[in-house]
Amino acid sequence: MTIERRRGAPRTVISDRLEGLVEEMVDKEVQFNDAVREFEKRFITRVLGKCAGSLTKTADTLGMHRNTLTRKMGEYKINRT
C-alpha cells in the first residue's frame, strides 16, 4: 500500500494530515531522529499486528528483509504478541 491511497482515501487527505503532524512536531521542537524512531516503531507494530505476528508477512508488507525487521524489532523492543 502506498501513501497515495489508504482505504480509498485521496492522497491529499493523507498528505494534509501528515503535513499537519510534521508542522506540530517542528513547532514542539521534536528532533528528527526521535520522530523517525517513533514513526518506525508505531508503523512496524501496527503492521505486525495486522499480520498476526508473522515476521515473514510483516517484512513483505513493509517491503524490507526479514532480518532487517528482526533487527528493528530488537532496537525498538517490539514483541510479536
C-alpha positions as CSV (number, residue, x, y, z in Angstrom):
1,M,0.0,0.0,0.0
2,T,1.4,3.4,-0.9
3,I,0.9,6.8,0.5
4,E,-1.4,7.7,-2.4
5,R,-4.2,5.5,-1.2
6,R,-5.3,4.1,2.1
7,R,-8.8,2.5,2.2
8,G,-9.8,4.7,-0.7
9,A,-8.7,8.0,1.0
10,P,-7.5,10.5,-1.6
11,R,-3.8,11.3,-1.5
12,T,-4.4,14.9,-0.5
13,V,-6.2,13.8,2.8
14,I,-3.2,11.7,3.9
15,S,-0.7,14.4,2.7
16,D,-2.6,17.1,4.6
17,R,-2.7,15.0,7.8
18,L,1.0,14.3,7.5
19,E,1.8,17.9,6.8
20,G,-0.1,18.9,10.0
21,L,1.7,16.4,12.1
22,V,5.1,17.5,10.8
23,E,4.2,21.1,11.5
24,E,3.1,20.2,15.0
25,M,6.3,18.3,15.6
26,V,8.5,21.1,14.3
27,D,6.7,23.6,16.5
28,K,7.3,21.4,19.5
29,E,11.0,21.1,18.5
30,V,10.9,17.3,18.2
31,Q,14.2,16.1,17.0
32,F,14.3,14.4,13.5
33,N,15.8,11.1,14.8
34,D,13.2,10.9,17.6
35,A,10.4,11.5,15.0
36,V,11.8,8.8,12.7
37,R,12.2,6.3,15.5
38,E,8.7,6.8,16.8
39,F,7.2,6.6,13.3
40,E,9.1,3.4,12.6
41,K,8.2,1.8,15.9
42,R,4.5,2.5,15.5
43,F,4.4,1.6,11.8
44,I,6.1,-1.8,12.4
45,T,4.0,-2.5,15.5
46,R,0.7,-1.8,13.5
47,V,1.7,-3.9,10.5
48,L,2.9,-6.7,12.8
49,G,-0.5,-6.8,14.5
50,K,-2.3,-6.8,11.1
51,C,-0.1,-9.8,10.1
52,A,-0.9,-11.7,13.3
53,G,2.7,-11.7,14.4
54,S,4.1,-13.3,11.2
55,L,7.5,-11.8,10.6
56,T,7.6,-13.0,7.0
57,K,4.3,-11.4,6.2
58,T,5.2,-8.2,8.1
59,A,8.5,-7.9,6.3
60,D,6.9,-8.4,3.0
61,T,4.2,-5.9,3.7
62,L,6.8,-3.3,4.8
63,G,9.0,-4.1,1.9
64,M,12.0,-5.0,3.9
65,H,14.1,-8.0,4.5
66,R,13.0,-10.2,7.4
67,N,16.5,-9.8,9.1
68,T,16.1,-6.0,8.9
69,L,12.6,-6.3,10.6
70,T,14.0,-8.5,13.3
71,R,16.9,-6.1,14.0
72,K,14.5,-3.1,14.1
73,M,12.1,-5.0,16.4
74,G,15.1,-5.6,18.8
75,E,16.1,-2.0,18.6
76,Y,12.6,-0.7,19.4
77,K,11.9,-3.5,21.8
78,I,8.8,-4.7,19.8
79,N,7.3,-8.0,20.8
80,R,5.5,-10.3,18.3
81,T,2.4,-10.6,20.5
